[in-house]
Amino acid sequence: MKNPSFIKKQIQKGFTLVELLIVVIILAILAAIVVPQFTATTDDAKVAALDSTLGNIRSAIDLYYQQHGKYPGALTAAGATCPNTGTAGTGIATGGAGTTAEDAFLSQLVGYTNLAGQACSTTDTTFKFGPYLKKRPLPVDAIQGAVSTIEVTASGNLVMTATTGNPGGYKYDTKTGKFITNITAYETH
């Protein structure tokens, strides 16, 4: 039979301070390697979401142009007599820029439109085009996270760039149909 003091010594054995420090250092090294990879993955996901949103909205803009011969926001969306007690769109194309053009842009993409670009919440044989997007407002910009505003211009510049100061949201030209994110680092997406 074993000596009881020998058993007691074996039970009391534990990790030394050096062993614990080695484990902590190994865990710190692993964390330093893994955490930046998760950060890069998050940034990649934001860029992928931005690219998807831009692609969807650009497709809607192109389809609108094919059916109307003008880009959304360049035609007045207001003034329609809607069928079945529908609600008329808002926004007047004042040279294709500004907040009224922004209203026209959104009304024309989320509502039913006639050939003249007037928008309505209900459809019939006159208001037979659209809707091109399913909901209003636009999706938030995936990079800054909470901005769904759109700056509408009528410059006709195919090399349009983001506004100084990176306000976020989107920027759109009613003459060219160019639609970009309003953040300088991502305007080429």
Secondary structure by P-SEA (a helix, b strand, c coil): cccaaaaaaaaaccccaaaaaaaaaaaaaaaaacaaaaaaaaaaaaaaaaaaaaaaaaaaaaaaaaacccccccccccccccccbbbbbbbcccccccaaaaaaaaaaaabbbcccccccccccccccccccccccccccccccccccbbbbbccccccccccccccccbbbbccccbbbbcccccccc
